[in-house]
Amino acid sequence: MTQPAPSRVVRPLRRGQLTIPVEFRRHLGIDENTLLQLTLREDRIEITPVIASPAKGSAWLRELYDLFAPVRQDAENLAEAEVDALMNDAIEEVRAERR
């Protein structure tokens, strides 16, 4: 007899962020350095860990990930509200330049 697939109900946070249950992350090998691909399939969201490996034809993905390393390091010491405020300021600056 086949066991049902593991399933959990989670609530999105204010900005749409989700917490992936720890047992799912462990099973899939997802950590803070893992990139995730989200695919919309009709009325479902499919989340797949992305392996950034030149051998898999995704050297550009690793290069992009490495390019943003300083940004990730700077953001590690910021609270979510601080990151949100910085992003909002940057968006407003770009909008002001376009006016």
N, C-alpha and C positions, 0 to 999 in steps of 0.2 A: 504494500500500500504506500502510495506517495504522500509525503508530508506536504502540507501547504507552505507556500513561500513565506518567509518572514515578512511581517507587515507592522508598521507603526503609524500612529497618527501624530502629526506635529503641527504646531501653530506658527505661521509666519510672523516675524517681528514687524515693527512699524514700516521699515523700508523693504520688506519682502524677504529678509534673510531667514534662512532655515537652519536648524541644527540637525545634522545627520547623526542618528543614534550611533553610539560608540561601537556597538557590535557590528553594525554595517560597515563603519570605517575600517575596523580591524580586518573584517572578512575581505574587503576590497583593497586593503593596503593604502587607504587614503590618509595623508597627513597634511600638515600645514603647507607643504611644498607641492601638493598634488593639484594639477589643473583639472577642472571638470568641464565636460561638454554637456550642455543642456539641449535636448531636442524635443520639440513640441510634436506629439503624434496624436492627432485628433484632439481628444479631451484629456490627454495624459502628458506628463513631463517625464522624459527619460533622462537620467543622469548617468554619465559614463566617465570614469577616470581616464584622463588622457596621458599617455606615456610620451614625453618629449624626448625622442631618441632619433638621432640622425639615421640610424639603421632602419627605422620605420618610416623614413621619408619626411620627418618633421623637424629638420634642422632649423627652419625658420621659427618654429614655435619655441625651441630652446633659446635661440638668439633673442627673441622678443622677451622671454621670461628673464633672461640674464640682463637685458637692457633695463628692465624695471627693478632690478635688485636694489639699487640705492633708494628708490621710492619705498619699497617694502620695508627696508631697514629703518628709514625715517619714520614710517607710519607705526612701527612696532611700539613706540613709546607714547603714542597719542591715544587719547580716549576716542570712542566712536563719535561723540559730539564734536570734538576738535576736527576730526577728519571731515565730517559733514560740513562744518563751518568753512573749512578751507576749500572744499569742493564748491560750495555755494558762492564763495567769493570769486573763485576762478571763473565760474560760469557767468556771473554778473559782469566781470571784467571783459570777457569775450563778447557778451551781448552789448555792452557799452561801446566797444570798438566798432561794432557793426551798425550802430545807429547813426 
